[in-house]
Amino acid sequence: MTGLGGERFAEGHERDEQGQREIRFVRGACVFLKGGKCSVYAARPVQCRTFPFWPENLEQRVWRREIARDCPGVGKGKLWTRAE
């Protein structure tokens, strides 16, 4: 963990993208990715907690072509309905 509170944690690590706060990437990678794992998992922002279930990813073509290729959790676990 960083040892910083929420606002201090965000300083320098997030950017504003169309009114939403997003994690900054350095050379195409999240600054908190260490050894292939999230080093701030328990405190990860909404952006990370909700991935890959972002509206732009839920189209079946995008899901199969882009998300399933890179997300090891796709196809595993309980299948949730839209209502759930």
PyMOL commands that set and color helices and strands:
alter all, ss='L'
color gray80, all
select helices_A, chain A and resi 6-10+41-43+46-49+55-57+60-70
alter helices_A, ss='H'
color red, helices_A
select strands_A, chain A and resi 14-17+20-23+25-26+29-30+33-34+37-38
alter strands_A, ss='S'
color yellow, strands_A
deselect
rebuild
show_as cartoon
